[in-house]
């Protein structure tokens, strides 16, 4: 049996079940005068109408896409569910009105009988079977109309239980219990309508399924040829998730390479999201400074590499990017060069071979140094070199918090250097680099210098 046949069969069986329950509840309700059972009959009558609408909706919803409905007809099921929501809420209002009138009047109480109890028990058994069957097919096919129908029957189970409890209390002497039970039925009906309406409206206004964008990005992460994922949009229609993804690709890729990339991405998305219909749009990456730098960070990140000091310039009318690539200090030169070459080739694939690439391999310090306090002469030599360097830059306003240590690989010095609050960070960074370089050149045995920039208004510097 096909998915469409399965949906139509279970929807048709719901019509039969709803019709039988309406007849039973209405007959017994009139015979006993039970407002709770009559409320249940009204509820089941609405269920009958909703079941008929559901059957019609699944028949239309399974029609193939056409010129006027390029995304298919699945949203007819959502419209059906929305109508069902309205019917549920109207039913709840009418039941509340009738129950309130009975509570405020001196109408004769209901007459609980064995057949009234039997009808409600049979009704609950039918509701359990139909709710499970509808929910199962709804889950298998993603049918919102069948989900709504399953929700109707599930609410009937609870409301029938409330009616039975009301009849029990009437038998014990509480004559208003039947009207109170009807109010309970109205509460279940209103809650079911609210939940169904909320989900239906989300589909009708094209609310993206929760987490879908992250799932798509995860599915296509690291695919060679993708410089960046620009946007992800998704909408739900029945069981189908229509996904539109815009990716940026290198301008140097040939048309066939772009098409092959689109097909790979489409396959990845379908593998991650079973009922997805992806549309992958590939756009050339604009080669401005920021996009080039972002591409470097992205391609390094997916390879587990760390980069810093990224700079982009124009050399001989061509964009040129340079940066430092951090690798483990104990890595061989051949292995480090292989990583740099792989990243370099990836950048050319994304950005085009008209972009120049320079990669400086920088060893990453991964071990902890055992340091001891430096001697007085060493500290003074560092201080004199710092004061000499700072005095040559008008923006720098003195140093403090100088610390000098003797480590296994040489002297390590750190300090705070004050700058005017309004100083541009770019200029400040350039000055710091020159101060650090001066220390390394002028102090014998200096292995590393770290100068921390600080605004002059900072409490420690003021």
Secondary structure, DSSP 8 states (H G I E B T S, - for coil): --HHHHHHHHHHHHHHHHHHHHHHHHHHHHHHT-HHHHHHHHHHHHHHHHHHHHHHHHHHHTS---SS-TT-STHHHHHHHHHHHHHHHHHHHHHHHHHHHHHHS--------HHHHHHHHHHHHHHHHHHHHHHHHHHHHT-HHHHHHHHHHHHHHHHHHHHHHHHHHHHTT-TTHHHHHHHHHHHHHHHHHHHHHHHHHHHHTT---TTHHHHHHHHHTT-TTEEEEEEEEEEEETTEEEEEEEEEE-TTS-HHHHHHHHHHHHHHHHHHSTTEEEEEEEEE----HHHHHHHHHHHHHHTT-EEEEEEEEEETTEEEEEEEEEEETTS-HHHHHHHHHHHHHHHHHHH-TTSEEEEEEEEE--S----EE--HHHHHHHHHHHHHHHHT-TTEEEEEEEEEEEETTEEEEEEEEEE-TT--HHHHHHHHHHHHHHHHHHSTTEEEEEEEEEETTSTTT-
